[in-house]
Amino acid sequence: MPKIVDHDARRRLIIRSVWSLIGRRGLAAVTMRELAAEAGFANGGLAPYFRDKDEILLAAFQYACEATEARLEPAVAERGGLAALRGLCHELMPLDDTRLLEARVVVAFWDRALCDPRMSSAHEVTTDRWRTLMHCCLAQARAYGEITTSTSDEDIVETLFAVAAGFQVHAVLTPTTTTAERQLQVLEALLTSYA
Amino acid sequence: MPKIVDHDARRRLIIRSVWSLIGRRGLAAVTMRELAAEAGFANGGLAPYFRDKDEILLAAFQYACEATEARLEPAVAERGGLAALRGLCHELMPLDDTRLLEARVVVAFWDRALCDPRMSSAHEVTTDRWRTLMHCCLAQARAYGEITTSTSDEDIVETLFAVAAGFQVHAVLTPTTTTAERQLQVLEALLTSYA
């Protein structure tokens, strides 16, 4: 089925090229016409691939999640326990240009997910998976004696997950305060407090 | 100057009535026409007050900040130290319907602030003020001996501030996981770890 394969490749090509436009200008400020131009299509040329901006944003969010998960897996599989938990947090935190750009797309996505059940369910499925991964690492870290705090696993996951989301906002909006160094220090202080 | 006073009152009336529309549907999904209808104006009737959606969103954000600060002040002034720090965090966290609605407006604002210098500077001014308030409470709490951790004040403020922002996202997107009870438990575990 060569046509379908081509279609999928085309969609991914579009996502990659509109990605930086959303990151630069924010989804709200961007029109379908500009998205087409950025991807090298004529006006209206995106229609066979994406019906509207929401479909593009959903695909961009899923692309960001896949990229994050591709980075998460070795961090979790190769290490284990506390080291895996730390690695997992690092991949969710906007510590470099790639993850800062992901953060911009994710923040745009949150706003739309608030009002679109399809987007909020995509968000929930992904975050559920990441929470479950965190719980696995945490259980391992407890088994290894690396984490012994009386704070519940649910509270620890909720804390680390909230901190990562907060960093995604603050690192792009107040980058001189929420530096990569500061983010790493905050994470280490938290992990130490769970020892 | 009765005309100016009237103008201001009118603007506040519009903000209050579009507030719930943004909260219900998200800014991206809402048109100027719908915003006018929600506020009881004819189509185009908002023009003398707000030129475009961005101006309305900026005003809505500032309205949310003023409401938050009106709640913050007594919490900080009446108590002091750790109790004030806790009260301040509670006002930033989406613990009830009012603060959940504020969170929805704030999340919509973040996306636009990523690409609009006027919005990002309004965001920075406000968050700077809240960070400063947190530092004051924290210094008092240290003076009272309520907080003795070796974690730096900068790291503590960054943690609490990130957690509050993360909760604003998660309490509206995954409300069954990020309940008010869970948020309060996470905050107490953090404050206890700083004792």
Interface residues (C-beta under 8 A of the other chain):
Chain A: R24 R25 G26 L27 A28 A29 R104 V107 A108 W110 D111 R112 A113 L114 C115 D116 S120 H123 E124 T127 R131 T151 S152 E154 D155 E158 T159 F161 A162 V163 A164 A165 G166 F167 V169 H170 V172 L173 T174 T177 T178 R182 Q183 Q185 V186 A189 L190 S193
Chain B: R24 R25 G26 L27 A28 A29 R104 V107 A108 W110 D111 R112 A113 L114 C115 D116 S120 H123 E124 T127 R131 T151 S152 E154 D155 E158 T159 F161 A162 V163 A164 A165 G166 F167 V169 H170 V172 L173 T174 T177 T178 R182 Q183 Q185 V186 A189 L190 S193
